[in-house]
Amino acid sequence: MADDHKRGEMDITEQEKTFAGFMTFTKWTVIAIIVLLILLAIFRA
């Protein structure tokens, strides 16, 4: 049963797209949080 598996033959384009989207979302979220923290520090909220 496990002998059927051959490493590297699975199509992972959807997983790659999902991961790229997740990384883009994470990057922009971190940037937004940093900007928010800078603005809070400037205006002493």
Number of C-alpha atoms within 10 A of each C-alpha: 4 5 5 6 9 8 6 7 7 8 8 10 9 9 10 11 11 12 12 12 12 11 12 11 12 12 11 11 12 11 12 12 11 12 12 12 12 12 12 11 10 9 7 7 7
